[in-house]
Amino acid sequence: MTAVSATGRLVTVRGEFAAKEKEVAPPPIPCVKWAASIAGRPRRAVLKPRAMRWLIPLLGLMAAIGRGNVQPVMQGTLSLHVLPGADVSIDGRPLKKGVTEDSYQLSPGPHELSLTQPDFQPWTRRIEIESGKELSQSVKLDPKPAKLKIDAEPRDANILVDNVYRGTAFESLAQPILVNLPQGENSKMVKLRVFKASYFDETQVVQVTANREKLLQVKLRHLEQEH
């Protein structure tokens, strides 16, 4: 027969003598059960040192979160001003087109800021964002040169652009005259002078545009035509 002793243990009684007492084992705790299963597995099933490299920091992070010791990381702000406007990419990811003024929330640390516009030179810089702070970035893009061709009579007439000699009219047809523009500007006015000995000069003020080609036709009058 079986009886319960004063200590809460089950005792098997056979006749007048008590057999060996048996303890009632409590249900296993989940984590202990898991540890026991790991211990009982073959050696190759135990976590390798390579896995422990990420497991130990992860367990530490989970413990810190449980204690409330980990504070959320505050983002920083990039305030961007662009002339004359451009497409914005950050860390290789396109964000917005035609931006002249905008702001972006970014994680702290280094970032790559890229600005593109078809008529301007591409612009790329490495910026550093600080947690909870604002970084203001003002950019004036460099325009691509304007192109100027002069179809003149006579063909060997000389060309001055803003009082700088730029070759002959014939040469400009084969290789256009490149006109640089100010930063952030997509057009400007230039003074053009076409001249040759024994001819009247021709002077014009023309507008040129970044990354655009302009063709002018000029016919000089010979001095003898006035007599």
Residue pairs with C-beta under 8 A, 6 or more apart in sequence:
1 12
1 13
1 14
2 10
2 11
2 12
2 13
3 10
3 11
3 13
4 10
4 11
5 11
5 21
8 24
9 21
9 22
9 23
9 24
10 21
10 22
10 24
11 18
11 19
11 21
12 18
12 19
12 20
12 22
13 19
28 36
38 45
38 46
47 55
61 70
64 70
73 107
73 108
73 131
74 108
74 131
74 132
75 105
75 106
75 107
75 108
75 129
75 131
75 132
76 105
76 106
76 107
76 108
76 129
76 130
76 131
76 132
76 133
76 134
76 135
77 103
77 104
77 105
77 106
77 133
77 134
77 135
78 90
78 103
78 104
78 106
78 111
78 113
78 127
78 129
78 134
78 135
78 137
79 103
79 134
79 135
79 136
79 137
80 88
80 99
80 101
80 102
80 103
80 104
80 113
80 137
80 139
81 100
81 101
81 136
81 137
81 138
81 139
82 88
82 99
82 100
82 101
82 115
82 138
82 139
82 141
83 100
83 139
83 140
83 141
83 183
83 184
84 100
84 117
84 120
84 141
84 184
84 185
84 186
85 98
85 99
85 100
85 117
86 98
86 99
86 115
86 116
86 117
86 120
86 123
86 139
86 141
87 94
87 96
87 97
87 98
87 99
87 115
87 116
87 117
88 94
88 95
88 96
88 97
88 99
88 102
88 113
88 114
88 115
89 95
89 113
89 114
89 115
89 116
90 104
90 106
90 111
90 112
90 113
90 114
91 111
91 112
92 112
92 114
95 104
96 102
106 129
107 129
108 129
108 130
108 131
109 128
109 129
110 126
110 127
110 128
110 129
111 126
111 127
111 128
111 129
112 124
112 125
112 126
112 127
113 124
113 125
113 126
113 127
113 137
114 122
114 123
114 124
115 122
115 123
115 124
115 139
115 141
116 122
116 123
117 141
118 211
119 143
119 144
119 186
119 209
119 210
119 211
119 212
120 141
120 142
120 143
120 144
120 186
120 210
120 211
121 141
121 142
121 143
121 144
123 139
123 141
123 142
125 137
127 135
127 137
128 135
129 135
140 183
140 184
141 183
141 184
142 183
143 180
143 181
143 182
143 183
143 184
143 185
143 186
143 210
143 211
144 210
144 211
145 178
145 179
145 180
145 181
145 210
145 211
146 178
146 179
146 181
146 187
146 188
146 208
146 209
146 210
146 211
146 212
146 213
146 214
147 176
147 177
147 178
147 179
147 208
147 212
147 213
147 214
148 161
148 172
148 176
148 177
148 178
148 179
148 190
148 192
148 206
148 208
148 213
148 214
148 216
149 172
149 173
149 176
149 177
149 213
149 214
149 215
149 216
150 157
150 159
150 169
150 172
150 173
150 177
150 192
150 194
150 215
150 216
150 218
151 169
151 173
151 215
151 216
151 217
151 218
152 169
152 194
152 217
152 218
152 219
152 220
153 218
153 219
153 220
154 169
154 196
154 199
154 220
155 168
155 169
155 170
156 168
156 169
156 170
156 196
157 168
157 169
157 194
157 195
157 196
157 199
157 218
157 220
158 165
158 167
158 168
158 169
158 194
158 195
158 196
159 165
159 166
159 167
159 168
159 169
159 172
159 177
159 192
159 193
159 194
160 166
160 191
160 192
160 193
160 194
160 195
161 177
161 179
161 190
161 191
161 192
162 190
162 191
163 191
163 193
166 172
166 177
167 177
169 194
169 218
176 213
179 188
179 190
179 208
181 187
181 188
181 208
181 210
182 188
185 210
186 209
186 210
187 207
187 208
187 209
187 210
188 207
188 208
189 205
189 206
189 207
189 208
190 205
190 206
190 207
190 208
191 203
191 204
191 205
192 203
192 204
192 205
192 206
192 216
193 201
193 202
193 203
194 201
194 202
194 203
194 218
194 220
195 201
195 202
195 220
196 220
198 222
198 223
198 224
199 220
199 221
199 222
199 223
200 220
200 221
200 222
200 223
201 220
202 218
202 219
202 220
204 216
204 218
206 214
206 216
208 214
